[in-house]
Amino acid sequence: MSFQDQIIQGISSVLPQKKERNPAVSHAPKRKDILSSDEKKLALLNALRYFPKEWHAELADEFLKELIAFGRIYMYRFMPDYPMYARPIAEYPAQSRQAAAIMLMIQNNLDPKVAQHPEELITYGGNGAVFQNWAQYLLTMKYLSEMTAEQTLHIYSGHPMGLFPSSQEAPRVIVTNGMMIPNYSKPDDWERYNALGVTQYGQMTAGSYMYIGPQGIVHGTTITVMNAFRKKLNPGESPNGKIFLTAGLGGMSGAQPKAGTIAGCVTVCAEVNPAAARKRLEQGWVDELIEDLDELVARVKQAKLGKEAVSLAFLGNIVDVWERFDVENIFVELGSDQTSLHNPWSGGYYPAGLSYEESNGLMASNPEKFKTRVQQSLRRQATAINRHAAKGTYFFDYGNAFLLEASRAGAEVMAPNGIDFRFPSYVQDILGPMCFDYGFGPFRWVCTSGKAEDLQKTDQIAASVLKEIMKEAPESIAQQMQDNITWIEEAEKNKLVVGSQARILYADAEGRSKIAQAFNQAIQSGEISEPIVLGRDHHDVSGTDSPYRETSNIYDGSRFTADMAIHNVIGDSFRGATWVSIHNGGGVGWGEVVNGGFGLVLDGSAESERRLKSMLFYDVNNGIARRAWARNPGSLEAIQREMDRSPGLKVTVPNLVDEEVLNGLL
C-alpha cells in the first residue's frame, strides 16, 4: 500500500501486527503510576473506543501492559510503517492545499531527527506531545486528507473530534491542549488525566505543529546570549573565551551551544541523557562531547586561555559542573539553566548523585523519593550558583521554572523582600524590554516544497526587506534590526536546518508583514515553487501569558491574567489564520501559563495577502497594546508609532502618574 493510500485509510480495517519499540530512538520515561484500578479500567475503555469491537479482547490486554509498563497507552501497534518526515507538499493526498501543509507540519514534528521521543509522539520538553496515541495521529491525517475548503477539524488535546462545516474564511484546524478547569491544573492532574487519555501537554509548538527543531529557539537564544554579554562586558569587549555555563541538550535547550558559538563564547552545556547529547553532536549543534569532569576542566581552561568560540557538551550533571568550577576558581561570565523544570518529577530534571537510568527507575518506582532527590539537587545547584554570583557571574533564569522550583525546594534564591527572585528572568532583563515590548518576536516559516533553494531565496528576501525597513527605523530598535539582518545573512552558513526547510528570525509587526508579502509575491511569480507556512513560537509578544517568563516584565499586577493569550487566538482565527491553537502549560509548567499560536499558509494569491496583512498586524499589536497599558516604555513608543502608521488602530493608552502624588497616602 502506498504512502498516500495509508494516509487515506486512517485506522486499518485489518488489525496490524503487534510492534515492539525501537531501541535505537530515545523513549519517554515511565510515567507515574497514579491511576486507581477503576481509573485504569476507564483508561482502557477510553483507548478501545477507537477500534472495532472484535479487536477489543486482544487490544485490552496489550494496552493494559503498556499502561503498566510505561504509565501511558501509546498504541505502538498502530505506528505507521512508512518513514516519518516532512515530505514535499505535493506528496500528500488532500483536497485542500492548506490541509496538506498541516499534514506536512505534523509529520515534521514527529520526524525522529526532530522529535525527542518520536514513538511516544513527544516532540520536545519531555512531555510536549503532538498526539496522545497513534490512533489519534491516523484519524487526524485521514480527516485532513478528506477536508474541503469549507470544513474545520477540531482537535481536543490530540483527539480529532471531527470535521465540521464552516467556511473558506474559517481556520482549517482548531487545536486545544490541556485546557483544564483551573482547580484541576496541578502537575498530578496532568499525570492522571493524560493517563486516562483525555488531555495532553502540548508544550508550545509541539501540539500546534509549529516546531522546527532546535533552530526554533536558537535565534532567540543567540539574541539572549549576545545581549547578556553586552550587559556583562565592557563596550567593545569580545565574548571570545568567556564562559556561558548552562544545562540541557533536549529539543529546545539543544539550541544553546549553537547560539553560544554564534555569539562567540565558550559554551559549556551539561546533559545527563547520552542519546540527547550524542544526537546534538551528530547534528553539529555541539562542537565537542566530553564525558569526564577532569577533562572538561582542562578543556575549559584551554578555551579561556585561547579566547575560543567553541561549544562543549558535558555528559553528566550540571550540579557537579557548577560545584567543580567553583573549586577550580574558573570564572563563569554567564550562567543559566534550560532543563525542563516545568516538568520536574517526570523527567524534566535529573538530580545529582543518580545516573540517568537510576533516575528513570526511581521516578516510576518511588515518586516521592525521586521528588526529594530533585529538591536536594536544586538546593545544591542554587548554592553553587550563589557562590559564582558572588564572584561576579551574571545568572539569569531561562524561563524553564528553575527559580520557581528552586524556591519551592527551599533553595536560597529569593530577594530580600521575600517576594521576588534574586536573579532576573531573561525576559525581565533582555527579551522583554529589548524585543517583546517593541513587537520583536520569533517569526517562522517553512518551505513546503522541501527544496533548499527555496529556503535560500526566502533568506535573501527577508534580508532585503529588513535592510529597507532599517533605513527608516528609530534608534530605539536599530540594534534589534541589525542583529536580525546579521542573523539571516549568516543563517545558511550556520547549518540550522533539522527536518523541514525552515527558518526563524525576530521581526516586529512591520517586518513580519512586509517579509510575508514579499514571500507571497515570490510564490505568485514562481520564484518560490510551492506554498510557505508562516508561524511563530508561542514565546512571543502577544501569544503567551506566563508570569515567570513571557510576561514577567509586566509590572501593573496583571501578569497572572491570561486575557491576552485568549484574545490572541480568537483574534487571529477570524483575521485569516489557517489554524490556531491554545494550550495550558507550555514552557514553564502545567497550570503556570496559557499560550496560543497560529499557522498561516501563503499560496501566492490575493486572498493570502489579505489574510497576512490583517492577521499578522493583530497578532503582534495585541501584545504591544497590552504591554503599553502596563506602562512599559518601549511598548508606549511602539504602539504610538503603529497608531501614527495605521489610522484604523485606536488603542487605550495610560495616563502616567507622578508617583510623588501618592507619597504619604499609604
C-alpha positions as CSV (number, residue, x, y, z in Angstrom):
1,M,0.0,0.0,0.0
2,S,1.4,3.4,-1.0
3,F,2.1,6.3,1.5
4,Q,-1.0,8.1,0.1
5,D,-3.2,5.1,0.5
6,Q,-2.1,4.6,4.1
7,I,-2.9,8.2,4.9
8,I,-6.4,8.0,3.3
9,Q,-7.1,4.7,5.1
10,G,-6.6,6.1,8.6
11,I,-7.0,3.2,11.1
12,S,-6.6,-0.1,9.1
13,S,-9.6,-2.3,8.5
14,V,-7.4,-5.2,9.4
15,L,-5.7,-5.4,12.8
16,P,-2.0,-4.7,12.3
17,Q,0.7,-7.0,13.7
18,K,2.0,-6.1,17.1
19,K,5.1,-3.8,17.1
20,E,7.9,-3.5,19.5
21,R,9.5,-0.2,20.5
22,N,12.6,0.7,18.5
23,P,15.7,0.6,20.9
24,A,17.6,2.9,18.5
25,V,15.4,6.0,19.4
26,S,15.0,7.9,22.6
27,H,11.9,7.0,24.6
28,A,9.9,8.8,27.2
29,P,10.5,7.8,30.8
30,K,7.9,5.7,32.5
31,R,5.2,7.9,33.9
32,K,3.9,7.9,37.5
33,D,1.5,5.1,38.4
34,I,-1.2,7.3,39.5
35,L,-4.5,5.7,38.4
36,S,-6.7,3.6,40.7
37,S,-7.9,0.2,39.4
38,D,-11.2,1.7,38.4
39,E,-9.4,4.6,36.6
40,K,-7.2,2.1,34.7
41,K,-10.3,0.4,33.5
42,L,-11.6,3.8,32.4
43,A,-8.3,4.4,30.6
44,L,-8.8,1.1,28.7
45,L,-12.4,1.9,27.8
46,N,-11.2,5.3,26.5
47,A,-8.4,3.7,24.4
48,L,-10.5,0.9,23.0
49,R,-13.3,3.2,21.7
50,Y,-11.0,4.0,18.7
51,F,-11.3,0.4,17.4
52,P,-13.8,-2.2,16.3
53,K,-15.4,-4.4,19.0
54,E,-13.8,-7.6,17.6
55,W,-10.4,-6.3,18.4
56,H,-11.1,-5.3,22.0
57,A,-10.1,-8.5,23.8
58,E,-6.7,-8.6,22.2
59,L,-6.0,-4.9,22.5
60,A,-7.3,-4.6,26.1
61,D,-4.6,-7.0,27.3
62,E,-1.9,-5.2,25.2
63,F,-3.0,-1.7,26.2
64,L,-3.1,-2.7,29.9
65,K,0.5,-3.9,29.6
66,E,1.5,-0.6,28.0
67,L,-0.2,1.3,30.8
68,I,1.6,-0.7,33.5
69,A,5.0,-0.7,31.8
70,F,5.0,3.0,30.6
71,G,2.3,4.8,32.5
72,R,0.5,5.6,29.3
73,I,-1.3,3.9,26.4
74,Y,0.6,4.9,23.2
75,M,-0.8,2.1,20.9
76,Y,2.6,1.2,19.4
77,R,0.9,-1.5,17.3
78,F,-0.6,1.3,15.2
79,M,2.6,3.2,14.4
80,P,2.8,3.7,10.7
81,D,5.1,1.6,8.6
82,Y,6.2,4.5,6.4
83,P,9.1,6.7,7.3
84,M,8.1,9.8,9.3
85,Y,9.3,13.1,7.9
86,A,8.1,16.3,6.2
87,R,7.5,15.3,2.5
88,P,7.1,17.9,-0.2
89,I,3.5,19.2,-0.1
90,A,2.6,17.7,-3.4
91,E,3.1,14.1,-2.0
92,Y,0.2,14.5,0.5
93,P,-3.2,13.2,-0.6
94,A,-5.5,16.2,0.1
95,Q,-8.4,18.2,-1.3
96,S,-7.1,21.3,0.3
97,R,-3.6,22.7,0.0
98,Q,-4.0,24.2,3.4
99,A,-4.7,20.7,4.9
100,A,-1.7,19.3,3.0
101,A,0.5,21.9,4.6
102,I,-0.8,21.0,8.1
103,M,-0.1,17.3,7.3
104,L,3.5,18.2,6.4
105,M,3.9,20.2,9.7
106,I,2.6,17.3,11.8
107,Q,5.0,14.8,10.2
108,N,7.9,17.2,10.7
109,N,7.0,17.4,14.4
110,L,7.2,13.6,14.6
111,D,10.3,13.1,12.5
112,P,12.9,11.1,14.6
113,K,15.5,13.7,13.6
114,V,13.3,16.4,15.1
115,A,11.3,14.7,17.9
116,Q,12.7,14.0,21.3
117,H,10.6,10.8,21.9
118,P,9.1,10.1,18.4
119,E,7.4,6.7,19.2
120,E,5.6,8.3,22.1
121,L,4.6,11.2,19.8
122,I,6.6,13.7,22.0
123,T,8.4,16.4,20.2
124,Y,10.3,18.2,23.0
125,G,10.4,19.2,26.6
126,G,9.9,15.6,27.9
127,N,6.1,15.8,27.6
128,G,5.4,18.1,24.6
129,A,3.1,15.9,22.6
130,V,1.6,16.2,19.1
131,F,-0.9,13.4,20.0
132,Q,-1.6,11.2,22.9
133,N,-1.5,8.0,20.9
134,W,-1.1,6.6,17.3
135,A,-4.9,6.2,16.7
136,Q,-5.3,10.0,17.1
137,Y,-2.5,10.6,14.5
138,L,-4.0,8.1,12.0
139,L,-7.5,9.6,12.3
140,T,-6.2,13.2,12.1
141,M,-4.3,12.6,8.9
142,K,-7.3,10.8,7.4
143,Y,-9.5,13.8,8.2
144,L,-7.0,16.2,6.7
145,S,-6.9,14.1,3.5
146,E,-10.7,14.4,3.2
147,M,-11.1,18.1,4.3
148,T,-12.6,20.6,1.9
149,A,-12.1,24.4,2.0
150,E,-15.4,24.7,3.9
151,Q,-14.7,22.4,6.8
152,T,-12.8,22.8,10.1
153,L,-11.2,20.0,12.0
154,H,-11.4,20.4,15.8
155,I,-8.7,18.8,17.9
156,Y,-9.3,18.2,21.6
157,S,-5.8,17.7,23.2
158,G,-4.7,15.4,20.4
159,H,-8.2,13.8,19.8
160,P,-9.7,14.7,16.4
161,M,-13.3,15.4,17.4
162,G,-14.2,15.6,13.8
163,L,-14.8,17.7,10.6
164,F,-17.4,20.4,11.0
165,P,-18.9,22.5,8.2
166,S,-17.5,26.1,8.4
167,S,-16.4,28.5,5.6
168,Q,-13.4,29.3,3.5
169,E,-12.8,32.2,5.9
170,A,-12.6,30.0,8.9
171,P,-9.4,28.2,10.2
172,R,-9.0,24.7,8.8
173,V,-7.9,23.4,12.2
174,I,-8.6,24.5,15.8
175,V,-6.3,22.9,18.4
176,T,-6.6,23.0,22.2
177,N,-4.2,21.2,24.6
178,G,-4.6,20.7,28.3
179,M,-7.3,23.4,28.8
180,M,-8.4,22.3,32.3
181,I,-10.8,23.7,34.7
182,P,-8.5,25.9,36.9
183,N,-8.8,23.8,40.0
184,Y,-7.6,20.7,38.0
185,S,-4.4,22.2,36.6
186,K,-1.8,20.9,39.0
187,P,1.1,18.6,37.9
188,D,-0.6,15.4,39.2
189,D,-3.8,16.4,37.3
190,W,-1.7,16.2,34.1
191,E,-0.4,12.8,35.2
192,R,-3.9,11.5,35.9
193,Y,-5.9,12.9,33.0
194,N,-3.2,12.2,30.5
195,A,-3.0,8.6,31.7
196,L,-6.8,8.4,31.3
197,G,-6.4,9.6,27.6
198,V,-8.5,12.7,27.9
199,T,-5.9,15.5,27.8
200,Q,-2.3,16.2,26.9
201,Y,0.5,18.6,27.3
202,G,1.2,20.3,24.0
203,Q,4.2,22.4,25.2
204,M,4.2,25.5,22.9
205,T,4.8,24.3,19.4
206,A,4.6,20.5,19.6
207,G,0.8,20.3,20.0
208,S,0.4,23.1,17.5
209,Y,2.5,21.5,14.8
210,M,4.9,24.5,14.5
211,Y,8.1,23.0,15.9
212,I,11.1,23.3,13.5
213,G,13.8,21.6,15.6
214,P,16.2,23.4,17.9
215,Q,16.5,26.2,15.2
216,G,13.2,27.3,16.5
217,I,14.8,28.7,19.6
218,V,18.4,29.2,18.6
219,H,17.8,32.7,17.3
220,G,16.1,33.9,20.5
221,T,18.9,32.2,22.5
222,T,21.5,33.9,20.4
223,I,19.9,37.3,21.0
224,T,19.7,36.5,24.7
225,V,23.3,35.4,25.0
226,M,24.6,38.3,22.9
227,N,22.7,40.9,24.9
228,A,23.6,39.2,28.2
229,F,27.3,39.6,27.3
230,R,26.6,43.3,26.3
231,K,25.3,43.8,29.8
232,K,28.2,42.0,31.4
233,L,31.2,43.1,29.3
234,N,32.8,46.5,28.7
235,P,31.9,48.2,25.4
236,G,33.9,46.7,22.6
237,E,35.0,43.7,24.7
238,S,34.7,40.4,22.9
239,P,32.8,37.3,24.2
240,N,35.7,35.1,22.9
241,G,37.0,32.9,25.7
242,K,34.2,34.0,28.0
243,I,32.1,31.2,29.6
244,F,28.4,30.6,29.2
245,L,27.5,27.7,31.6
246,T,24.1,26.0,31.3
247,A,22.3,22.7,31.1
248,G,20.1,20.8,28.7
249,L,20.5,19.4,25.2
250,G,16.9,18.3,24.5
251,G,14.5,19.6,21.9
252,M,14.6,23.3,22.8
253,S,17.6,23.5,25.1
254,G,19.7,21.9,22.4
255,A,19.9,25.3,20.7
256,Q,22.1,26.7,23.5
257,P,25.6,25.5,22.3
258,K,24.9,26.6,18.7
259,A,23.7,30.0,19.9
260,G,26.8,30.4,22.1
261,T,29.1,29.6,19.2
262,I,27.3,32.2,17.0
263,A,27.6,34.7,19.9
264,G,31.4,33.9,20.0
265,C,31.8,32.5,23.6
266,V,32.8,29.2,25.2
267,T,29.5,27.4,25.9
268,V,29.6,24.6,28.5
269,C,26.3,22.6,28.4
270,A,25.7,19.6,30.7
271,E,23.3,16.9,29.7
272,V,22.5,13.6,31.5
273,N,20.8,11.8,28.6
274,P,23.6,10.2,26.4
275,A,21.2,9.9,23.4
276,A,20.4,13.6,23.5
277,A,24.0,14.7,23.9
278,R,25.2,12.5,21.0
279,K,22.3,13.5,18.8
280,R,23.3,17.2,19.1
281,L,27.0,16.3,18.4
282,E,26.0,14.3,15.3
283,Q,23.8,17.2,14.1
284,G,26.6,19.7,14.5
285,W,24.9,21.7,17.3
286,V,27.8,20.9,19.7
287,D,31.5,21.0,18.7
288,E,32.9,18.6,21.3
289,L,31.4,16.0,23.7
290,I,33.3,15.4,27.0
291,E,32.4,12.6,29.4
292,D,35.0,13.2,32.2
293,L,34.8,16.1,34.6
294,D,38.6,16.4,34.9
295,E,38.9,16.5,31.1
296,L,36.2,19.2,31.0
297,V,38.0,21.4,33.5
298,A,41.2,21.1,31.5
299,R,39.5,21.8,28.2
300,V,37.6,24.9,29.5
301,K,40.8,26.4,30.9
302,Q,42.4,25.9,27.5
303,A,39.5,27.5,25.7
304,K,39.5,30.5,28.1
305,L,43.3,31.0,27.6
306,G,42.9,30.7,23.8
307,K,39.9,33.0,23.7
308,E,38.0,30.4,21.7
309,A,34.4,30.4,20.4
310,V,33.5,26.7,21.0
311,S,30.7,24.6,22.4
312,L,31.4,21.8,24.8
313,A,28.8,19.3,25.9
314,F,29.4,17.5,29.2
315,L,27.8,14.2,29.6
316,G,26.9,14.5,33.3
317,N,25.1,16.5,35.8
318,I,25.2,20.3,35.8
319,V,25.4,20.5,39.6
320,D,28.7,18.7,39.5
321,V,30.0,21.3,37.0
322,W,28.9,24.3,39.0
323,E,30.5,22.9,42.1
324,R,33.7,21.9,40.4
325,F,34.2,25.2,38.6
326,D,33.8,26.9,41.9
327,V,36.5,24.8,43.5
328,E,38.8,25.3,40.4
329,N,38.0,29.0,40.5
330,I,37.0,29.0,36.9
331,F,35.2,32.3,36.3
332,V,31.9,32.0,34.6
333,E,30.7,35.2,33.0
334,L,27.2,34.0,32.1
335,G,25.1,31.2,33.8
336,S,21.7,29.8,33.2
337,D,19.8,26.5,33.0
338,Q,17.4,25.1,30.4
339,T,16.5,21.8,31.8
340,S,12.7,21.1,31.7
341,L,11.9,22.1,35.2
342,H,8.3,22.9,34.2
343,N,8.1,19.0,34.4
344,P,10.4,18.3,37.4
345,W,9.1,15.0,38.6
346,S,8.6,13.2,35.3
347,G,12.0,13.5,33.5
348,G,12.4,17.3,33.2
349,Y,15.2,17.5,35.7
350,Y,17.7,14.7,36.8
351,P,19.1,15.0,40.3
352,A,22.8,15.0,41.1
353,G,24.1,11.7,42.5
354,L,21.9,9.5,40.4
355,S,22.6,8.2,36.9
356,Y,20.1,8.8,34.0
357,E,18.9,5.2,34.3
358,E,18.7,5.3,38.1
359,S,16.6,8.4,37.9
360,N,14.2,7.0,35.3
361,G,13.7,3.9,37.5
362,L,13.2,5.9,40.7
363,M,10.7,8.4,39.3
364,A,8.4,5.5,38.4
365,S,9.0,3.2,41.4
366,N,9.2,5.8,44.2
367,P,8.0,9.2,43.0
368,E,8.1,10.8,46.5
369,K,11.8,9.7,47.0
370,F,12.6,11.0,43.5
371,K,11.0,14.3,44.3
372,T,13.1,14.6,47.4
373,R,16.3,13.9,45.4
374,V,15.3,16.5,42.8
375,Q,14.7,19.2,45.5
376,Q,18.0,18.3,47.3
377,S,19.8,18.7,43.9
378,L,18.1,22.0,43.3
379,R,19.3,23.3,46.7
380,R,22.9,22.2,45.9
381,Q,22.7,23.8,42.4
382,A,21.4,27.1,43.8
383,T,24.1,27.2,46.5
384,A,26.8,26.7,43.9
385,I,25.3,29.4,41.6
386,N,25.2,31.8,44.5
387,R,28.9,31.3,45.1
388,H,29.6,32.1,41.4
389,A,27.3,35.1,41.5
390,A,29.3,36.4,44.5
391,K,32.4,36.4,42.2
392,G,30.5,38.3,39.5
393,T,28.7,35.8,37.4
394,Y,25.6,37.1,35.7
395,F,23.0,34.4,36.2
396,F,19.5,34.6,34.6
397,D,16.5,32.3,34.7
398,Y,15.9,30.9,31.2
399,G,12.1,30.7,31.7
400,N,12.2,27.0,32.5
401,A,10.9,27.5,36.0
402,F,14.3,26.9,37.6
403,L,14.0,29.7,40.1
404,L,10.3,28.8,40.8
405,E,11.1,25.2,41.5
406,A,14.3,26.0,43.4
407,S,12.3,28.3,45.7
408,R,9.7,25.6,46.3
409,A,12.6,23.3,47.2
410,G,13.8,25.8,49.8
411,A,16.9,27.0,47.9
412,E,18.4,30.4,48.6
413,V,17.0,32.1,45.5
414,M,14.7,34.8,47.0
415,A,15.4,38.5,47.1
416,P,15.5,40.3,50.5
417,N,11.8,41.3,50.1
418,G,10.8,37.6,50.1
419,I,8.6,38.1,47.0
420,D,11.0,38.5,44.1
421,F,13.8,36.2,43.0
422,R,17.4,37.4,43.5
423,F,18.2,36.6,39.8
424,P,16.3,38.0,36.9
425,S,14.3,36.2,34.2
426,Y,15.9,36.6,30.8
427,V,12.6,38.2,29.7
428,Q,12.8,40.8,32.5
429,D,16.3,41.8,31.7
430,I,16.7,41.1,28.0
431,L,13.9,39.9,25.7
432,G,11.1,41.8,27.4
433,P,12.4,45.4,27.3
434,M,14.6,44.9,24.2
435,C,12.4,42.8,22.0
436,F,8.8,41.9,23.1
437,D,7.9,45.5,24.2
438,Y,8.8,46.7,20.7
439,G,7.0,43.8,18.9
440,F,10.1,41.8,18.0
441,G,9.5,38.1,18.3
442,P,10.1,34.7,16.7
443,F,8.7,34.8,13.2
444,R,9.0,31.4,11.4
445,W,8.4,29.9,8.0
446,V,8.6,26.6,6.3
447,C,9.1,26.0,2.6
448,T,6.6,23.2,1.7
449,S,8.5,22.3,-1.4
450,G,11.2,20.8,0.7
451,K,13.8,22.5,-1.5
452,A,16.9,24.1,0.0
453,E,16.9,26.6,-2.9
454,D,13.5,27.9,-1.9
455,L,14.8,28.4,1.7
456,Q,17.8,30.3,0.3
457,K,15.5,32.5,-1.7
458,T,13.4,33.3,1.4
459,D,16.6,34.2,3.3
460,Q,17.6,36.7,0.6
461,I,14.1,38.2,0.5
462,A,13.9,38.6,4.3
463,A,17.4,40.2,4.5
464,S,16.5,42.6,1.7
465,V,13.2,43.6,3.3
466,L,14.9,44.2,6.7
467,K,17.6,46.4,5.2
468,E,14.9,48.6,3.6
469,I,13.0,48.9,6.9
470,M,16.2,49.7,8.8
471,K,16.7,52.9,6.7
472,E,13.7,54.5,8.5
473,A,13.9,52.6,11.8
474,P,14.1,54.7,15.0
475,E,17.3,54.5,17.1
476,S,15.5,52.5,19.8
477,I,15.2,49.4,17.6
478,A,18.4,49.8,15.5
479,Q,20.3,47.2,17.4
480,Q,17.5,44.6,17.1
481,M,17.2,45.3,13.4
482,Q,21.0,44.9,12.8
483,D,21.1,41.7,14.9
484,N,18.4,40.2,12.7
485,I,20.0,41.2,9.5
486,T,23.3,39.7,10.6
487,W,21.4,36.6,11.7
488,I,19.5,36.0,8.4
489,E,22.6,36.7,6.3
490,E,24.5,34.0,8.1
491,A,21.7,31.5,8.7
492,E,22.7,29.1,5.9
493,K,26.3,29.1,6.9
494,N,25.3,28.1,10.5
495,K,23.6,25.0,9.2
496,L,20.4,25.4,11.3
497,V,18.0,23.1,9.4
498,V,16.9,19.9,11.1
499,G,13.9,18.3,9.4
500,S,11.8,20.7,7.2
501,Q,13.3,23.5,5.2
502,A,12.5,26.1,7.8
503,R,13.8,29.4,9.1
504,I,13.3,31.8,12.0
505,L,14.2,35.4,12.7
506,Y,12.9,38.1,15.1
507,A,10.8,40.7,13.5
508,D,8.2,43.3,14.5
509,A,4.8,43.8,13.0
510,E,6.1,45.8,10.1
511,G,8.9,43.4,9.4
512,R,6.7,40.3,9.6
513,S,4.0,41.7,7.3
514,K,6.5,43.0,4.7
515,I,8.5,39.8,4.6
516,A,5.3,37.8,4.3
517,Q,4.0,40.0,1.4
518,A,7.4,39.6,-0.4
519,F,7.2,35.8,0.1
520,N,3.6,35.7,-1.3
521,Q,4.7,37.7,-4.3
522,A,7.6,35.4,-4.9
523,I,5.3,32.4,-4.8
524,Q,2.9,34.1,-7.2
525,S,5.7,34.9,-9.7
526,G,7.1,31.4,-9.5
527,E,10.4,32.4,-7.8
528,I,9.4,30.1,-5.0
529,S,7.9,26.9,-6.2
530,E,5.4,25.9,-3.5
531,P,3.4,27.5,-0.6
532,I,5.1,28.7,2.5
533,V,3.8,28.1,6.0
534,L,4.1,31.1,8.4
535,G,4.1,30.7,12.1
536,R,5.9,31.6,15.3
537,D,6.9,30.2,18.7
538,H,4.2,31.0,21.3
539,H,7.1,32.6,23.1
540,D,6.3,35.9,21.7
541,V,5.0,39.4,22.1
542,S,1.3,38.5,22.3
543,G,0.7,34.8,22.3
544,T,1.6,33.9,25.9
545,D,0.6,34.9,29.4
546,S,3.3,33.5,31.6
547,P,4.1,35.4,34.8
548,Y,7.5,33.8,35.2
549,R,8.6,34.2,31.6
550,E,6.9,35.9,28.7
551,T,5.0,38.4,30.8
552,S,7.5,38.6,33.7
553,N,8.3,42.2,32.8
554,I,4.6,43.3,33.2
555,Y,4.5,45.2,36.5
556,D,1.0,46.5,36.8
557,G,-0.2,43.4,38.6
558,S,-1.8,41.8,35.5
559,R,0.9,39.2,34.8
560,F,-1.2,36.4,36.4
561,T,-4.1,37.1,34.0
562,A,-4.5,35.2,30.7
563,D,-6.7,37.6,28.7
564,M,-4.0,38.4,26.1
565,A,-3.4,34.8,25.0
566,I,-7.1,34.1,24.7
567,H,-7.7,37.3,22.7
568,N,-4.7,36.5,20.5
569,V,-6.1,33.1,19.4
570,I,-9.6,34.3,18.9
571,G,-8.5,37.4,17.1
572,D,-6.1,35.5,14.8
573,S,-8.8,32.9,14.0
574,F,-11.2,35.4,12.3
575,R,-8.5,37.5,10.7
576,G,-7.2,34.8,8.4
577,A,-5.1,32.1,10.3
578,T,-5.1,28.7,8.6
579,W,-5.0,27.0,12.1
580,V,-4.9,28.3,15.6
581,S,-4.0,26.6,18.9
582,I,-4.4,27.4,22.6
583,H,-2.5,25.5,25.3
584,N,-2.1,25.2,29.1
585,G,1.3,24.6,30.5
586,G,3.7,25.3,27.6
587,G,7.3,26.1,28.5
588,V,7.1,26.7,32.3
589,G,4.6,24.1,33.6
590,W,1.1,22.8,33.8
591,G,-1.1,25.4,35.4
592,E,1.6,28.1,35.1
593,V,0.9,29.6,31.7
594,V,-1.7,29.9,28.9
595,N,-0.2,30.2,25.4
596,G,-1.6,30.5,21.8
597,G,-0.2,30.0,18.3
598,F,-1.2,30.0,14.7
599,G,-0.2,28.7,11.3
600,L,-0.8,30.6,8.0
601,V,-0.4,29.1,4.6
602,L,0.8,31.5,1.8
603,D,0.0,30.3,-1.7
604,G,0.7,33.4,-3.8
605,S,-2.9,34.5,-4.0
606,A,-4.5,37.9,-3.3
607,E,-6.5,36.2,-0.6
608,S,-3.3,35.2,1.2
609,E,-2.1,38.7,1.0
610,R,-5.3,40.0,2.6
611,R,-5.1,37.4,5.4
612,L,-1.5,38.0,6.2
613,K,-1.9,41.8,6.4
614,S,-4.9,41.5,8.8
615,M,-3.7,38.6,10.9
616,L,0.0,39.4,11.4
617,F,-0.9,43.0,12.3
618,Y,-3.2,41.9,15.1
619,D,-1.0,39.0,16.2
620,V,1.7,41.5,17.2
621,N,-0.1,44.7,18.2
622,N,-2.5,42.9,20.5
623,G,0.5,42.2,22.7
624,I,2.1,45.7,22.3
625,A,-1.2,47.3,23.3
626,R,-1.3,45.2,26.5
627,R,2.3,46.0,27.4
628,A,1.7,49.7,26.7
629,W,-1.3,49.6,29.1
630,A,1.1,48.1,31.7
631,R,3.2,51.3,31.2
632,N,6.2,49.6,29.6
633,P,8.2,52.4,27.9
634,G,9.2,50.6,24.8
635,S,5.6,49.5,24.1
636,L,4.3,53.0,24.7
637,E,6.7,54.2,21.9
638,A,5.9,51.2,19.7
639,I,2.1,51.5,19.9
640,Q,2.2,55.2,19.2
641,R,4.3,54.6,16.1
642,E,1.8,52.0,15.0
643,M,-1.2,54.3,15.5
644,D,0.6,57.0,13.5
645,R,1.2,54.5,10.7
646,S,-2.2,52.8,10.9
647,P,-5.2,55.2,11.1
648,G,-7.7,52.3,11.8
649,L,-5.8,51.5,15.1
650,K,-7.0,53.2,18.2
651,V,-5.6,51.9,21.4
652,T,-6.3,52.9,25.0
653,V,-3.0,54.3,26.4
654,P,-2.4,55.0,30.1
655,N,-2.1,58.4,31.7
656,L,1.2,58.2,33.5
657,V,1.2,59.2,37.2
658,D,3.8,61.1,39.0
659,E,4.4,58.9,42.0
660,E,5.0,61.9,44.2
661,V,1.3,62.3,44.1
662,L,1.0,59.1,46.2
663,N,3.7,59.9,48.7
664,G,2.3,60.0,52.2
665,L,-1.1,58.4,51.2
666,L,-0.1,54.9,52.3
